[in-house]
Amino acid sequence: MTEQAPQARAAELRRLLEHHNHRYYVLDEPEVSDADYDALLVELRDLEEANPELSTPDSPTQRVGGRPLERFEPVRHLQPMLSLANARDEAELRAWLVRSERFLDKQGVEGAEISFVTEPKVDGLAVSLLYRDGVLVRGATRGDGEVGEDVTQNLRTIKAVPLRVQDAPPLLEVRGEAYLPRSAFARLNTERAAAGEPTFANPRNSAAGSIRQLDPELAAARPLSVWCYSIGALEGLGFESHLESLDWLRDHGFKVSPDVERHDDLDTVVAACRSWEQRREGLDFEIDGVVVKVDDLDLQRRLGVVGREPRGAIAWKFPPMTATTKLRRVSWNVGRTGHMVPFAELEPVQVSGVTVRLATLHNEEDLKRKDVREGDEVIVTRAGDVIPRVVSPSPKAQRSKSRGPVPQPPEECPACATPTIKPEDGVWTICPNRASCPGQLFQLVKHFVSRGAMDIEGLGEKQAAGFLADGLIAGVADIYELDEQRLTGREGFGEVSARNLLAAIDRSKQQPFFRVLYGLGIPGIGFVNARGLTGQLRSIDALLAATPEEIEKTPGIGPILAQTIAETLAQESTRGLVERLRGHGLRMEEEGPAPDEEEGPLKDRTFVLTGTLPNLTREEATEGIEAAGGKVTSSVSKKTDYVVAGADPGTKLAKAEKLGIEVLDEDGLLSMLES
Ligand code: IVH
């Protein structure tokens, strides 16, 4: 290879790096490995250091760094950044079209054939990127629409933002929405929780917080991106349609949604909006609606602006996935192992189209960590969850000095009025009436028949409550003594459904032993420990005969838990239940290979799960890891390789961070399983 002059080589390196940046961050189709990319970047940095005159503001080396600012300077947008009128349903969208046509009629544009473009309405922070002669010279937030804040340093760190645009007009203002991908948001919150820092309520707040960081190094550490959706000021170039301008932006290196669509009538616009709503939860970025724009830019101009809103565009808004409301009361239930479970009674509020009155607060420890108090304004979400949950008090509530006391667990069990106790070594208050507390019994039946345990279809929460209330069953073993005669004629049961349920009950006898053990609801034996224990001690008889020391050999089970498990197993009520279930033909021995014999890409890797994952249940995540040869244990130690954290992670996450263990979110786990 002939030695290039430094100037020519620097120019080539810049071109190459921007090209690879675009492939990776805009198209999501990298051509080179990270290591190759880094090598090019290092070469350019060295070259610029040796020849400072070669350094330019649009060099990829300038994306990171820059000194922290005292404050952001105000900047006036060349064209105002407007907002959008909303349509909440089809009728409002149609009314918008009628209004627009009438308005155009008055302008003398009669019978205009209007075409539309639909695009996702990304829920982030609006930004404006100013290019002069193809070089990014300024980046700003929306501010009041006329004057925003100069956040150039931070926007430069976003790899999806081109620093230089080839064949650009002399002046170009690009508008877009900066956002943090959902997966990155989950990871960021997980890390913040572990570090004892306040978490962000949603990806939008985290994007806004990141862009408004005075220290650009902190902004650079957040994997932000920008979807571009329109052009503001423009000189030296003209477009006839909005879609044409988006195509131009895409062709010139900007990240534009590949799913923008043109429509010739409102019927397909409505269908597109509904389809986005369906896809919403599967996207890696949050959208709060669909923007519908008149495609013809001349018509857009004629339609003009009313107030701050252009008549030529409208936002089809989705119902929000989070809402703020007042927490009236913290109430308590009893869980299947007797622990007190807090839940929130809320002032009714609409969350993604559903009225929410109750929401989970997980457990005592979580309640304390979130610092939720009665009377607080709280943030409630249904995003990705079936059960609504309280995310946190609103920041306003947290700042208030006159807050109510920290909610305390009840002194008596809410189901059986037995005085509650807090075991010395435990974090949870429990109802000690394990044998006959009706609340625990109901939770236990619900758990026993659930998908991760015996998986009895047709016996859900409602049926379980009904059977218990009517004395049809008094415990889980009675399920195997149900017959057609007693079921038929009950509300919701005909001959066919009764027979189907009995068949499902019969089939459940084939479930493997670890599911039976998990179904027993023994304190300390969750899905993960049931897998571990049955891998180690392969039958119920071995388990019943095991000493606490032998139980402790299962990875993830410490001495205290081993003691609790041994004590519960030794109880008369547990032994009686086991014998009855054995009598009904349930499996009491593990038949698969012992875990040590498992092979797979994750062999010798140990995982711990904490918090609620957005899609996978704990059972599914465990099975996925085990199918790949990995091991899942219930507590974090130096032997743990990865901690997979979801929403509301507990102390396991903090421990992982302390020990420097790699933390994954669900996406991270899935990509590991796929590879
Ligand atoms: S067009 C002329 N298109 O929504 C109006 N806005 O409520 C300019 N947004 O401040 C906006 N995705 O931050 C437009 N595809 C999209 C958008 C979008 C998100 C945001 C934008 C704006 C707000 C308007």
Residues whose N, C-alpha, C, O or C-beta is under 5 A from the ligand:
A	BS01	IVH	L82 S83 L84 E119 P120 K121 V122 A126 E177 Y229 V291 P310
